[in-house]
């Protein structure tokens, strides 16, 4: 009876697996992380733009921080690459995608890539803008949570 109870406990621990890939972790600019093993899929913090108001400045709008993520993977048809753009701050503008339909960039995005459904949650682009030119040369990093849905 004890062995059966132990087997049930161990089995339930594995069935409650967290679907988060990177839980509140930072990804540096140009760094690549693996988001899925089979089929292989990676994510690279590919680019960014930051128009947020710097510390100590008087601005007429709050601005926003945009990031470009490169998804790379393999399907039965071969390798695929796709860019995903996300935004923090004042992001109520529209961009055109490849199908010429407008879409608003957001800090949370559900995306189907290489046969797997993911949720990307962008919570920071650091360091923030500064009037100090030395600080602006620092390597940027994002705080991104990736979940398999």
N, C-alpha and C positions, 0 to 999 in steps of 0.2 A: 504494500500500500504506500509506503514511504517513497519507493522508487517511482511509482506512478505519479505521485504528487510532485516530486522533483522534476520529472519529465514534463509535466504540464507547466510548471513554473518557468523552466528554461525555454520551452516552446513559446510561451506567451511573451517573454522578453524579446525574442527575435521577431515576433509578429507585430510588435509595437514600434518598429523601426521609424526613426525620424526621417522625413523625406528631404530635409534641408541638405544642400550640398556644402555651402559655406555659411555657417551661422554667424552673422555679425562679424565677418572678417574683412580685412582690407585687402584690396588688390592694387598694386602699384601700376603706374603708367607703363604700358607695353608689356606687362606681366600676363602670362597665360596660365589658366587653371583648367583642370579637367572637371567637367560637369556630368559626364556619363562615361562608364567604362565600355559597355557593350550595348548598342554600337558606340564607338568612340566619338565623343563630342567635347570640344574645348571652347573656352571663352577667353578673349583677350581684351583688356582695357586698351582700346585702339586710339582714341582721341578724345579731346575735350575742348570746350569753350566756356569761358567764365565771364559773365557780364554783371555779376553781383556787385553791389556797392561795397567798396573797400572800407575797412575799419578806419574811423576817423574822418571820413569824407561825408559831405552833404550831397545827396543824390536826389534826383527827381523821381526815380523809380527804384524798386528793390533789385531788379535784374533777375538773372537766372544762371544756372550752371547746366550745361549740356554735356552728355557723355556719349561716345560712340563705342559700342561693344561689337567685336567681331566674333561671330559664332562659326566654328569650323567643325565639320563632322564627315562621317562616311555613311553612305546608304548603299543599297543594292545597285544603284546606278553609278556609284563612284563618290568622289569627294565633293562636298558642297561648302560654300562660304556664304554668310549672310550678315549684313550689318544691322544692328539694333540701336536706335537712338532713344535716349531717355533724358529726362530733365528734372531739375529741382528748382523751386522758387516760382517766379511768375512765368508760367509755361502755357498760358492760354493763347497760343498762336498755332497756326497750322502749317504743316510742311506737306509737300507732295511726295508720295511714294512711287514705286515703279509703275503702278497701275494708274497713276495720275489722279488718285482719289486723295482728298485731304485727310490728314489725321493729326491729332494733337499729341504732342510728346508728353509723357507723364513719368512719375517716379515709380509706378507699379505697372507691370506689363505681363500678360499671359501670352505665351508664344509656343507654337508647335514647331519643333525643329528636329530633323532627322528621325521622325517617327515617335518623338517623345514630347509630351506637353510640360512646359516649365512656367514658373512664375518668377519674375525678376523684380526685386524690391530694392531700389536705390535710396539710400538714406543720407549719404554725405559725399561731397567732393572736397578734399582737404589738401593743403591748407586753403583757407578762404583767401579772397583777393586782399591785397594790402597796398598801401601807398609806398611801402619800403621796397625798392627795386631789387634788393638782394633776396628778400623773401619770395618774390615772384619767380625766381629761378629754381626754387625747391621742386623736387619731384612730387608730382601730384599722386594721390591715391583716392580710391573710392571705397565706400562701405556698401557692399552689395550682398544681398541674401538671394540665393537661388534655391527654389523648391521644385521637386518633381511633383506633378499633379496626377 
